[in-house]
Structures are given as C-alpha cells and as structure tokens.
Amino acid sequence: MPIISHDTPRLNAILDEGEAIFWEYIAEAYPEASSGDLSPAEAINLSEAMRSAVTEWLQFNCDTPPAPPRVTEILLHRIEYNYDEDMELTDGDMEHIAYSISQGISEGELSTLVPVTTEKYDRSVRGYWKINNCPE
C-alpha cells in the first residue's frame, strides 16, 4: 500500500485548494479589508507550515506502518529490502546491490522507475536495502 503522505501531486493539489478556501473565508470574515496582499516571505512561511502540518497529520492518521523487510540472497549475503510500495526487488536493483556489495558497501537506497500508463512520465519508487546475515 502506498504511503499517503508521499503522494506529492495529490498533496500539492489539496494544499493549493485548501489555502484558497482559507483566504476566501478570511476575506468574508473581514469585508473591511481593502486588499488581499501578504508579503512573499510570509506567504512562503504559511505554505510551508501548512505542508508540514498536513504531512504530519497524514503520517499519524493515514499512513500504514512500514511492512517488514523482504529477504533475498545476493552474492551469498542475506539482503533485507523494502520499497515505499509493495513490490518485489527488480533485476536492476539486484544488479545495483550486487555491484555495491562488490565495492564493500553493506546498505543503501533503491530507486526504481515504474511505468505508469495513466500519466505522461514513469514514476520513481524508492526503497532501502541492507546486508543482515545475522537476523535476530
């Protein structure tokens, strides 16, 4: 299941609409206001504060806890991995992990392009892997 707070296009659209509704409400509550100007710095601060608050709210109320890591074996090492979404390790990421291990690296990030038929561009799914030869 995707992590809802990471759905940036949806979050951007909702925040844009929410901010517009907020200012409409303020303008109705203060009809004596002669304009709707706000300094650029304060407008940026407000937008960032709203994004932070909504993201945290989504994380506490909507996001599911991360799934337990999946396990595979690469170059005689037990590899634990997971993605932001429920998916298997891709061939490209398996090659990336094998190369990283050959270079002495024991953990790292994953990033895979997933084809999307409904949008113009493929989207990136992120993940993480690590060697864990001695699980508890």
N, C-alpha and C positions, 0 to 999 in steps of 0.2 A: 504494500500500500504506500503511495507517495506521501511524503511529509508535506502537509498542507502549508505550513509557514514558509516553505521553499518555493511555492508556486508564484514566482515573481510577476508574470503577466497578470494573473488574477489579482494579486495583492495591489499592484500598481493601479489597475482599473478601479478597484474598490476604494482605495485611498483617495484617488482623484475625485470620484463621485462623492465620497464622504466629506471631503474638505469643501467641495462646492456647496453641499447641503448645509454644512456647519455655517458657512459665511452667509448663505441665504437666511438662515434662522437668526443670526446676529443682526443682519440688516433689517429684518422685520421687527426685531425687538427694539431697535434703536432707529426709528424713522427720522429722527432729527439729525442723523449723521449725513454730512454733505457729500461724502465720497467713500470709496471702499479701499483706499490705499493702505498698504502695510509696507514697511521697509523691506528691501530684498533680504537682508540678513535675518530679520525676524520671521519672514515667510519661510526661509530655508530651515530655521530652527524649529518652527512649528511643524513643518512637514516631516523633518527627521524625528521629532518627538512622537508624532502620530505613528510613523512607521515602526519605531521601536516599541511603542506600547501595543500596537496591534499584533506585531510579530510575537512578542512575549505572551500576549493573551492567547494567540493561536497555539503556541507551544504548550501552554499549560492546560488548554481546554480541548484541543482538537488533535494534535499530533499523537500518533501512537508511539509507544516506546520502541526503541530500535530492536529489530529482530536479532536473535542470537546469531553469531557469525556462522557462516557456512564454512566447510572444510574441504580441502583438496590436497593433493600431494604434487609438488613440483620439485624436481631435482633432489629427490629423497628428503624433502623437508615437508613438514605438516604446515600448510598455509591456511590461516583463518582469514576470511574476507567477508565483506558485505558492501552492498550498494545502497544508495538512497531509496532505491526501489527494489522490489522482489524480483531478482533476476540472477541467472547463473553467470559464472565467470566466462567472459568472452575469450576467443582464441587470441585476439590482440593483447588483452590484459594478461593472459597466461604467458605470452612471449615477453611482455614487459616485466613481469615478475621474475621469470627465469633469467632475463638479462640483468635485472637488479641484483639478484642473488649472486650471479657470477661476478658482479662488481663489489661484493661484500656488503650490500645493503640488505637489511633484515625487515624493513617495513616501509610502507609508503602509500601514496594516494593512487586512486584509479580514476580514470575519466574515459568514458566510452560514448561515442556518438550513436544514438539510437534513431533509426529512420522513422519519420513521422509522416503519415500520409495526409493529414489534415492541415498541415502548416507548410510554409514555404521552405523552412530550414529544418535540418535534423536538430535534435536537442541533445544536450550532454547530460549523462548520468554519472554522478560522482560516487566514489566509494573509497575503501581503505583496505589494505592487506597487511599481514604481518606473519612472520615465522613464529610458530608456537609448537615446538617439538615436545614440550613437557606440559600438556594441559593438566589442570588441577582436577 
